[in-house]
Amino acid sequence: MESTLAAEVGDWLLSRTGGSGGARSTTTLMGMRWDVLPGVWKPNPGTRLFTSWLPLTDGTRFLEVGCAAGVTCVVAARSGCARVVGLDVVPAATENTRRNAARHGVAGRVEALTSDLFAGLDPGDEFDLICSNPPLVRAPDSRQYATQIERSVFDPGYTLHRRFFQEVRPHLADGGRIYMLTSETLGDPEGLRSLAADAGFSNRVYRSEEIGIPVALMGSPPAAAAAADEQGVVHVDFTMFEFQRY
Ligand SMILES: C[S@@+](CC[C@H](N)C(=O)[O-])C[C@H]1O[C@@H](n2cnc3c(N)ncnc32)[C@H](O)[C@@H]1O
């Protein structure tokens, strides 16, 4: 179940980064300019941490689940990964990933597929590194999505996380690693460990960092106001787990 703080921060993130409404826009992250199409999750500090932490090396076969505007796929291609595939359930996101790949000179090296988790892959597709910055907030089972963009923040019943670990195995090469972002503040790292263990994966915390959000910027909702420090800052961690097969 989401905490009230997670719900408040999730709603605020959605209002800030939940796409660009009905208009195309651009944003700057990691010293590069990115197109953002309507209805696509806008690259943000979480994207930067997630992307910069990944161990991207020459020759890696790279898969991202939930590629959104394509920042991580573009950086993977520019880092020398041998094959780069980005999946997203939102069609505008895969179109957005193709545009940003073209903008940054790697159009021929990034494949973007509209896909519910791994459904769009061929059965034999295998990757050395599979990563995801998923919807972090564990929402109540009964939550319905009012808009597509809510799929970027809320995971009702943690169903998407559960399905990820049930379905990822055929696509992870021998010796391959999974990197997934979570958060003590926003998500359910213990639930995540448990889902991964049930599916036969060991885990360790790979990286973690806190970001401070001034509560006034959020409009001072009650749980965030209660959690803020004496400077009026709410501390939100972003934590990357590494998983591998037992
Ligand atoms: C938090 S956003 C992260 C986007 C991007 N990777 C980043 O770091 O900025 C999560 C992404 O997962 C996508 N997503 C949600 N459910 C999905 C599913 N069932 N299959 C594939 N992608 C999904 C959303 O559309 C969204 O683009």
The ligand as a Gaussian input file, in Angstrom:
#p B3LYP/6-31G(d) Opt

LIG

0 1
 C        9.103000       6.491000     -14.305000
 S        8.850000       6.379000     -16.040000
 C       10.559000       6.230000     -16.447000
 C       10.894000       6.692000     -17.805000
 C       12.379000       6.781000     -18.148000
 N       13.004000       5.475000     -18.141000
 C       13.109000       7.727000     -17.238000
 O       13.941000       7.255000     -16.425000
 O       12.847000       8.934000     -17.329000
 C        8.252000       4.698000     -16.300000
 C        7.972000       4.313000     -17.743000
 O        7.471000       2.958000     -17.735000
 C        6.469000       2.846000     -18.726000
 N        5.606000       1.675000     -18.449000
 C        4.617000       1.578000     -17.532000
 N        4.022000       0.367000     -17.617000
 C        4.667000      -0.327000     -18.591000
 C        4.507000      -1.632000     -19.153000
 N        3.537000      -2.461000     -18.742000
 N        5.352000      -2.011000     -20.140000
 C        6.311000      -1.170000     -20.603000
 N        6.501000       0.086000     -20.111000
 C        5.692000       0.513000     -19.121000
 C        5.740000       4.173000     -18.635000
 O        4.960000       4.436000     -19.795000
 C        6.916000       5.141000     -18.434000
 O        7.390000       5.621000     -19.667000

